[in-house]
């Protein structure tokens, strides 16, 4: 399983997005910043409270669109693009066929 946590802060609903890739499934987890651990990006946010989760299969014909829509609901288009770039570096997403 590949996992990465993006501590975005004020540009993200909740402040934290964690991506988990397991086989063909991508989970996007929105988490609330745990201020009891500190407010710096270097603070340990591993136990932050989850408030939303979306799961997308990489074999869906429009998985890129689903990823983009879900991430744009949580954060800005810039950070959504950066997260999708990381996901694409770790797995092969199926593209829409026209």
Rosetta constraint file for C-alpha pairs under 8 A:
AtomPair CA 1 CA 20 HARMONIC 6.86 0.50
AtomPair CA 1 CA 21 HARMONIC 5.63 0.50
AtomPair CA 1 CA 22 HARMONIC 4.73 0.50
AtomPair CA 1 CA 23 HARMONIC 7.33 0.50
AtomPair CA 2 CA 20 HARMONIC 5.74 0.50
AtomPair CA 2 CA 21 HARMONIC 5.06 0.50
AtomPair CA 2 CA 22 HARMONIC 6.66 0.50
AtomPair CA 2 CA 90 HARMONIC 7.74 0.50
AtomPair CA 3 CA 18 HARMONIC 7.15 0.50
AtomPair CA 3 CA 19 HARMONIC 5.54 0.50
AtomPair CA 3 CA 20 HARMONIC 4.48 0.50
AtomPair CA 3 CA 21 HARMONIC 6.36 0.50
AtomPair CA 4 CA 18 HARMONIC 5.73 0.50
AtomPair CA 4 CA 19 HARMONIC 5.35 0.50
AtomPair CA 4 CA 20 HARMONIC 6.78 0.50
AtomPair CA 5 CA 16 HARMONIC 7.02 0.50
AtomPair CA 5 CA 17 HARMONIC 5.83 0.50
AtomPair CA 5 CA 18 HARMONIC 4.20 0.50
AtomPair CA 5 CA 19 HARMONIC 6.32 0.50
AtomPair CA 6 CA 16 HARMONIC 5.75 0.50
AtomPair CA 6 CA 17 HARMONIC 5.17 0.50
AtomPair CA 6 CA 18 HARMONIC 6.05 0.50
AtomPair CA 7 CA 15 HARMONIC 6.16 0.50
AtomPair CA 7 CA 16 HARMONIC 4.70 0.50
AtomPair CA 7 CA 17 HARMONIC 6.66 0.50
AtomPair CA 7 CA 41 HARMONIC 6.25 0.50
AtomPair CA 8 CA 12 HARMONIC 5.91 0.50
AtomPair CA 8 CA 15 HARMONIC 5.37 0.50
AtomPair CA 8 CA 16 HARMONIC 5.80 0.50
AtomPair CA 8 CA 17 HARMONIC 7.53 0.50
AtomPair CA 9 CA 14 HARMONIC 7.41 0.50
AtomPair CA 9 CA 15 HARMONIC 3.98 0.50
AtomPair CA 9 CA 16 HARMONIC 6.59 0.50
AtomPair CA 9 CA 33 HARMONIC 7.84 0.50
AtomPair CA 10 CA 14 HARMONIC 7.89 0.50
AtomPair CA 10 CA 15 HARMONIC 5.91 0.50
AtomPair CA 11 CA 15 HARMONIC 7.03 0.50
AtomPair CA 11 CA 75 HARMONIC 5.94 0.50
AtomPair CA 11 CA 76 HARMONIC 6.49 0.50
AtomPair CA 12 CA 16 HARMONIC 6.83 0.50
AtomPair CA 12 CA 17 HARMONIC 7.97 0.50
AtomPair CA 12 CA 74 HARMONIC 5.74 0.50
AtomPair CA 12 CA 75 HARMONIC 4.31 0.50
AtomPair CA 12 CA 76 HARMONIC 7.01 0.50
AtomPair CA 13 CA 30 HARMONIC 7.50 0.50
AtomPair CA 13 CA 32 HARMONIC 7.83 0.50
AtomPair CA 13 CA 74 HARMONIC 5.20 0.50
AtomPair CA 13 CA 75 HARMONIC 6.21 0.50
AtomPair CA 14 CA 30 HARMONIC 6.67 0.50
AtomPair CA 14 CA 31 HARMONIC 5.48 0.50
AtomPair CA 14 CA 32 HARMONIC 4.13 0.50
AtomPair CA 14 CA 33 HARMONIC 5.91 0.50
AtomPair CA 15 CA 30 HARMONIC 7.94 0.50
AtomPair CA 15 CA 31 HARMONIC 6.76 0.50
AtomPair CA 15 CA 32 HARMONIC 6.05 0.50
AtomPair CA 15 CA 33 HARMONIC 5.56 0.50
AtomPair CA 16 CA 30 HARMONIC 5.99 0.50
AtomPair CA 16 CA 31 HARMONIC 5.10 0.50
AtomPair CA 16 CA 32 HARMONIC 6.45 0.50
AtomPair CA 16 CA 33 HARMONIC 6.42 0.50
AtomPair CA 17 CA 28 HARMONIC 6.88 0.50
AtomPair CA 17 CA 29 HARMONIC 5.59 0.50
AtomPair CA 17 CA 30 HARMONIC 4.79 0.50
AtomPair CA 17 CA 31 HARMONIC 6.15 0.50
AtomPair CA 18 CA 28 HARMONIC 5.99 0.50
AtomPair CA 18 CA 29 HARMONIC 5.05 0.50
AtomPair CA 18 CA 30 HARMONIC 6.60 0.50
AtomPair CA 18 CA 31 HARMONIC 7.66 0.50
AtomPair CA 19 CA 26 HARMONIC 7.04 0.50
AtomPair CA 19 CA 27 HARMONIC 5.74 0.50
AtomPair CA 19 CA 28 HARMONIC 4.90 0.50
AtomPair CA 19 CA 29 HARMONIC 6.35 0.50
AtomPair CA 20 CA 26 HARMONIC 5.82 0.50
AtomPair CA 20 CA 27 HARMONIC 5.10 0.50
AtomPair CA 20 CA 28 HARMONIC 6.73 0.50
AtomPair CA 21 CA 25 HARMONIC 5.84 0.50
AtomPair CA 21 CA 26 HARMONIC 4.61 0.50
AtomPair CA 21 CA 27 HARMONIC 6.41 0.50
AtomPair CA 22 CA 26 HARMONIC 6.58 0.50
AtomPair CA 24 CA 57 HARMONIC 5.61 0.50
AtomPair CA 24 CA 58 HARMONIC 5.39 0.50
AtomPair CA 24 CA 59 HARMONIC 7.08 0.50
AtomPair CA 25 CA 55 HARMONIC 6.61 0.50
AtomPair CA 25 CA 56 HARMONIC 5.78 0.50
AtomPair CA 25 CA 57 HARMONIC 4.58 0.50
AtomPair CA 25 CA 58 HARMONIC 6.23 0.50
AtomPair CA 26 CA 55 HARMONIC 5.54 0.50
AtomPair CA 26 CA 56 HARMONIC 5.20 0.50
AtomPair CA 26 CA 57 HARMONIC 6.16 0.50
AtomPair CA 26 CA 58 HARMONIC 7.11 0.50
AtomPair CA 27 CA 53 HARMONIC 6.77 0.50
AtomPair CA 27 CA 54 HARMONIC 5.62 0.50
AtomPair CA 27 CA 55 HARMONIC 4.39 0.50
AtomPair CA 27 CA 56 HARMONIC 6.50 0.50
AtomPair CA 28 CA 53 HARMONIC 5.53 0.50
AtomPair CA 28 CA 54 HARMONIC 5.14 0.50
AtomPair CA 28 CA 55 HARMONIC 6.35 0.50
AtomPair CA 28 CA 71 HARMONIC 7.99 0.50
AtomPair CA 29 CA 50 HARMONIC 6.75 0.50
AtomPair CA 29 CA 51 HARMONIC 7.72 0.50
AtomPair CA 29 CA 52 HARMONIC 5.85 0.50
AtomPair CA 29 CA 53 HARMONIC 4.47 0.50
AtomPair CA 29 CA 54 HARMONIC 6.63 0.50
AtomPair CA 30 CA 50 HARMONIC 5.86 0.50
AtomPair CA 30 CA 51 HARMONIC 5.81 0.50
AtomPair CA 30 CA 52 HARMONIC 5.07 0.50
AtomPair CA 30 CA 53 HARMONIC 6.22 0.50
AtomPair CA 30 CA 74 HARMONIC 7.36 0.50
AtomPair CA 31 CA 48 HARMONIC 5.97 0.50
AtomPair CA 31 CA 49 HARMONIC 5.41 0.50
AtomPair CA 31 CA 50 HARMONIC 4.27 0.50
AtomPair CA 31 CA 51 HARMONIC 5.59 0.50
AtomPair CA 31 CA 52 HARMONIC 7.16 0.50
AtomPair CA 32 CA 48 HARMONIC 5.90 0.50
AtomPair CA 32 CA 49 HARMONIC 5.41 0.50
AtomPair CA 32 CA 50 HARMONIC 6.37 0.50
AtomPair CA 32 CA 51 HARMONIC 6.85 0.50
AtomPair CA 33 CA 45 HARMONIC 6.99 0.50
AtomPair CA 33 CA 48 HARMONIC 5.95 0.50
AtomPair CA 33 CA 49 HARMONIC 7.52 0.50
AtomPair CA 34 CA 38 HARMONIC 7.22 0.50
AtomPair CA 34 CA 39 HARMONIC 7.92 0.50
AtomPair CA 34 CA 45 HARMONIC 6.27 0.50
AtomPair CA 34 CA 47 HARMONIC 7.61 0.50
AtomPair CA 34 CA 48 HARMONIC 5.22 0.50
AtomPair CA 34 CA 49 HARMONIC 7.36 0.50
AtomPair CA 35 CA 39 HARMONIC 5.62 0.50
AtomPair CA 37 CA 43 HARMONIC 6.00 0.50
AtomPair CA 37 CA 44 HARMONIC 6.18 0.50
AtomPair CA 37 CA 45 HARMONIC 6.96 0.50
AtomPair CA 38 CA 43 HARMONIC 5.51 0.50
AtomPair CA 38 CA 44 HARMONIC 7.78 0.50
AtomPair CA 39 CA 43 HARMONIC 6.64 0.50
AtomPair CA 54 CA 70 HARMONIC 7.36 0.50
AtomPair CA 56 CA 60 HARMONIC 7.71 0.50
AtomPair CA 56 CA 63 HARMONIC 6.60 0.50
AtomPair CA 56 CA 66 HARMONIC 7.32 0.50
AtomPair CA 56 CA 67 HARMONIC 7.29 0.50
AtomPair CA 57 CA 63 HARMONIC 6.78 0.50
AtomPair CA 58 CA 63 HARMONIC 5.95 0.50
AtomPair CA 58 CA 91 HARMONIC 7.97 0.50
AtomPair CA 58 CA 92 HARMONIC 7.09 0.50
AtomPair CA 58 CA 93 HARMONIC 5.07 0.50
AtomPair CA 58 CA 94 HARMONIC 6.09 0.50
AtomPair CA 59 CA 63 HARMONIC 7.18 0.50
AtomPair CA 59 CA 93 HARMONIC 6.78 0.50
AtomPair CA 59 CA 94 HARMONIC 5.49 0.50
AtomPair CA 60 CA 94 HARMONIC 6.57 0.50
AtomPair CA 61 CA 94 HARMONIC 5.75 0.50
AtomPair CA 61 CA 95 HARMONIC 6.01 0.50
AtomPair CA 61 CA 96 HARMONIC 5.27 0.50
AtomPair CA 61 CA 97 HARMONIC 7.62 0.50
AtomPair CA 62 CA 66 HARMONIC 6.43 0.50
AtomPair CA 62 CA 94 HARMONIC 7.20 0.50
AtomPair CA 62 CA 95 HARMONIC 6.48 0.50
AtomPair CA 62 CA 96 HARMONIC 5.56 0.50
AtomPair CA 63 CA 67 HARMONIC 6.03 0.50
AtomPair CA 63 CA 93 HARMONIC 6.92 0.50
AtomPair CA 63 CA 94 HARMONIC 6.76 0.50
AtomPair CA 63 CA 95 HARMONIC 7.50 0.50
AtomPair CA 64 CA 68 HARMONIC 6.10 0.50
AtomPair CA 64 CA 93 HARMONIC 7.05 0.50
AtomPair CA 64 CA 94 HARMONIC 7.68 0.50
AtomPair CA 64 CA 95 HARMONIC 7.10 0.50
AtomPair CA 65 CA 69 HARMONIC 6.05 0.50
AtomPair CA 66 CA 70 HARMONIC 6.12 0.50
AtomPair CA 67 CA 71 HARMONIC 6.01 0.50
AtomPair CA 67 CA 84 HARMONIC 7.36 0.50
AtomPair CA 68 CA 72 HARMONIC 5.90 0.50
AtomPair CA 68 CA 80 HARMONIC 6.49 0.50
AtomPair CA 68 CA 81 HARMONIC 7.62 0.50
AtomPair CA 68 CA 84 HARMONIC 7.52 0.50
AtomPair CA 69 CA 73 HARMONIC 6.33 0.50
AtomPair CA 70 CA 74 HARMONIC 6.77 0.50
AtomPair CA 71 CA 75 HARMONIC 6.04 0.50
AtomPair CA 71 CA 76 HARMONIC 7.94 0.50
AtomPair CA 71 CA 77 HARMONIC 7.95 0.50
AtomPair CA 71 CA 80 HARMONIC 5.28 0.50
AtomPair CA 72 CA 76 HARMONIC 5.76 0.50
AtomPair CA 72 CA 77 HARMONIC 5.73 0.50
AtomPair CA 72 CA 80 HARMONIC 5.92 0.50
AtomPair CA 75 CA 79 HARMONIC 6.43 0.50
AtomPair CA 75 CA 80 HARMONIC 6.45 0.50
AtomPair CA 76 CA 80 HARMONIC 6.18 0.50
AtomPair CA 77 CA 81 HARMONIC 6.03 0.50
AtomPair CA 78 CA 82 HARMONIC 6.36 0.50
AtomPair CA 79 CA 83 HARMONIC 6.11 0.50
AtomPair CA 80 CA 84 HARMONIC 6.15 0.50
AtomPair CA 81 CA 85 HARMONIC 6.14 0.50
AtomPair CA 82 CA 86 HARMONIC 6.44 0.50
AtomPair CA 83 CA 87 HARMONIC 6.29 0.50
AtomPair CA 84 CA 88 HARMONIC 6.07 0.50
AtomPair CA 85 CA 89 HARMONIC 6.29 0.50
AtomPair CA 86 CA 90 HARMONIC 6.60 0.50
AtomPair CA 87 CA 91 HARMONIC 6.21 0.50
AtomPair CA 88 CA 92 HARMONIC 6.16 0.50
AtomPair CA 88 CA 93 HARMONIC 6.65 0.50
